[in-house]
Each structure stands twice: as C-alpha cells, then as structure tokens.
Amino acid sequence: MRYYPVNLDVQNKECLVVGGGRVGERKVMTLLECGARVTVVTTLATERLQALASEGDIDLKTRGYEPSDLEGKFLVIGATDTEDINEKISQDAAKRGLLCNIADRPAACSFVLPAIVQQGDLLIAISTAGKSPALAKRIRQDLEKEFGPEYAVLLNLMGAIRQRLLSTGKSPEAHKQMLERLLDEGLLVMIRDNRIQDIDNLLKDVLGEGYTWEALMKIEQGPK
C-alpha cells in the first residue's frame, strides 16, 4: 500500500484548482462541499464555474497558470488537458511542500482522490492506488446499493446517543456494549422501515427512560 489513508480537513483552507473543464468542475464542487475556499485558474471555464464565480462562491481567474498562483495555498489540484502544464503544477507544488493531485496522473500526485460513497456524514472511500478508476467506480456503484439513506439517519441517531451518554461523565468504553447492542438488535432495519415505536422500545430497553427517537433527533438537529 503506497498511500496513507486520511480524511483531510479543508474547512476554510485556501485551495487551488487549475483547469475549468468538467473534471475541474467536479473537483471544485467537492472542495466547496467540504468548506474550502477555492480559486480556479483556467483559460476556459464551464458555465457552472462561471455561475459560481458570479455568485462569489469561488475566485475565478480566466488566464493561464502561473507559479505564483500557489502562494498561500494549502492544496492544489491540476485538472488541465495539457500534460506539460500538469507536470509544471506538480513540480511547483513539490518545491513548496504543498499537497498536490493531478487528475488521472498518480505518479505526479502527493495524494490521490478515492471514489466515494456518501450518506450524510457517513463516508466510504474506495481506492485502487490509481491503478483502475473503472474498478473503483464499479465498487462504488455496488456499495451505493447496499448503503442507503437509512445509514445517514442511523449515524445521526447514534451520534446523538453517544453525545448524551458522554454528558453523563462516563467513559466511552462504558457505553460500548450498549451501542453495539442497539446495532445487533436491528436498529438499522427499524429506521429503514420507519418503525418509530419499535425504535423507542429498543432505546428504552437498552438505554433506559428518557431515550426516545424524538428527543434524540432534537439533540442531533441542535438549537434553532
């Protein structure tokens, strides 16, 4: 295994995408979804990128790449269709010690981007170390069939339960068996089938009085 698996926090980080075609657009959208501040450098931008720029969501520079574009950046993605430019981006980023990904060029990357399956805060990443994006895509499609939206709801509920249990001052280890029991006794299926009464009965049986679907989901949603 060449690459060290990691989930990277790019919230409010300055990120650069060079290339404004469909591939660059996809990279931009993922960065924005993760809260990054994105600059795009490209001679030709898609309509969606132009719209994002007009709305102030990205900083769009309609010109060719310059090494100075890397100044102050946390991460850079090269997504042009010109090999020489992509190689130049990779070399410039390496000199500055920046995280760099070049689309479809694993050898020029300091990190590669996995295929992902996402349901709310649940994120499943699939990597073939750049050897076969087609295989990664096929595995992603298979996993999407298995991990439906009920997993996002389950994760929210489990997070609310854990938060409330931790507020009692007990260690996470003290809660482990209870949380595992909820999963073992079919909480996921109850959520998928919208069996709220069964969920409440299971919560009471495992956790005690006061743990209900309604109360816990209010914790997850937070104050309005």
Secondary structure as GFF3:
##gff-version 3
##sequence-region A 1 224
A	DSSP	beta_strand	14	18	.	.	.	ID=ss1
A	DSSP	alpha_helix	22	33	.	.	.	ID=ss2
A	DSSP	beta_strand	37	41	.	.	.	ID=ss3
A	DSSP	alpha_helix	47	54	.	.	.	ID=ss4
A	DSSP	beta_strand	58	61	.	.	.	ID=ss5
A	DSSP	three_ten_helix	67	70	.	.	.	ID=ss6
A	DSSP	beta_strand	75	78	.	.	.	ID=ss7
A	DSSP	alpha_helix	83	96	.	.	.	ID=ss8
A	DSSP	beta_strand	99	102	.	.	.	ID=ss9
A	DSSP	three_ten_helix	106	108	.	.	.	ID=ss10
A	DSSP	beta_strand	115	119	.	.	.	ID=ss11
A	DSSP	beta_strand	122	126	.	.	.	ID=ss12
A	DSSP	alpha_helix	133	146	.	.	.	ID=ss13
A	DSSP	alpha_helix	150	166	.	.	.	ID=ss14
A	DSSP	alpha_helix	172	184	.	.	.	ID=ss15
A	DSSP	alpha_helix	187	192	.	.	.	ID=ss16
A	DSSP	alpha_helix	196	207	.	.	.	ID=ss17
A	DSSP	alpha_helix	213	221	.	.	.	ID=ss18
###
